[in-house]
Amino acid sequence: MKELSPPIAAAEVLCGDCREIVPTLGKFDFVFADPPFNIGHPYVGYRDRRVDFDTFTAEWIDVCWAACDGVLALHGPDDLVEPYLLHARRLGMRRIAWVNWHFRFGQCGRHNWINWRCHCLLFAKHKPWTWNPEDVLVQSDRIAYGDPRVDDYENGGVRLPGTVWGVPSDGPYWGRVTHPNKERRPGHPNQLPEKYLERLLRAYTNVGSRVLDPFAGSGTTATVAAALGRPSVTIDVSPASCASVTARVAAGAVHVGRPQAVAKAVRVRQARNRR
């Protein structure tokens, strides 16, 4: 059944290393991971360059899969797909979907195709998993084409999205979050759009489902989860990012539901980082 005005849910922001924190948090219905890409970017409070990146990747996937009691979504660029698949095979993870997020404003160059995508690999811990197709339907292309047969099909003028997201039929606000988009958070060059997380959360969770994001970044997962009535825990090693996420969740989502002040629902806790 289509959700209508879900209640604002609590969001907990933890500051520390997700490899140490996640095993203390219990189980989650949905885990979304968008890790640092090891490209050397100097984020505030964290420099994205590790000599132990392969070990780091294996360790955070291990703890996130152990904490997952529903669906795990692994987001990243081309270079992360290989380790994702490697560790999925190692852990016996059941892949249920592989989608591409298409965006504009990729880095321009003359020597190869411009990169306009990231991947999202989805894995289910159990069968059956939560799946709400009626909550993520989009307008059929047959309407845009003026096809008179549009009403001859089961869903009329709507259909499920394909495996490439951010195409015209998905509507606005799917591209990279750049100025002057009101979602934009300073200091987060790889910020994901709210619509991306909204689709994932509507499809694979229900109101009240518990959500984990081990790499908070700009706080998109926590912000959207709160707006959709999903309690969440989000973690970041950078105190500056944790403070930014707290402010963003308190201000509310921009393009999901009705933005509301949720400051009372947000709790920040410092977790000791032992690594």
TAUR-V515991 format. One line per field, one symbol per residue. ss: DSSP state (H for helix, E for strand, - for the rest). psi: psi as a letter, one per 20 degrees, with the letter a starting at -180 (. if undefined). burial: + if it has 24 or more other C-alpha atoms within 12 Angstrom, else -. Layout:
BEGIN
ss=???
psi=???
burial=???
END
This chain:
BEGIN
ss=----------EEEEE--HHHHHHH---EEEEEEE-------EE--EE-----HHHHHHHHHHHHHHHEEEEEEEEE-HHHHHHHHHHHHHH--EEEEEEEEE--------------EEEEEEEE--------HHH--EE-HHHHH--HHHHH-----EE----EE--HHH-----------------------HHHHHHHHHHH------EEE------HHHHHHHH----EEEEE--HHHHHHHHHHHHH-----------HHHEEEEE-----
psi=ppqomqqpqqppppoaphhhggijibqqhppppnrqjljjpmqoippmopikhgggggghgghhhhipjdpppoqragiigghghghgghikpopiqoqpoprakrpqriirqpokqrqoppqphrpqrpomhiikqrpqihghikoijhjirgjcjrrqqajoqjrhiiarkiaqorpkpiippqjnikpqqhhghggghhhjrrpiqpqpoingcikggggggghjkoqqpqqqiohggggggghghhhrqgjobopqpkhiipppppppoj.
burial=-------+++++++++++++++--+-++++++++++++----+--+---------++++++++++++++++++++++--++-+++-++----+++++++++++------------++++++++++---+++-+-++-+-+----------------++++++-++++-++--++++++----++++-+-++++++++++++++++++++++++++++++++++++++++++++++++++++++++++++++++++++-++-+--++++--+----
END
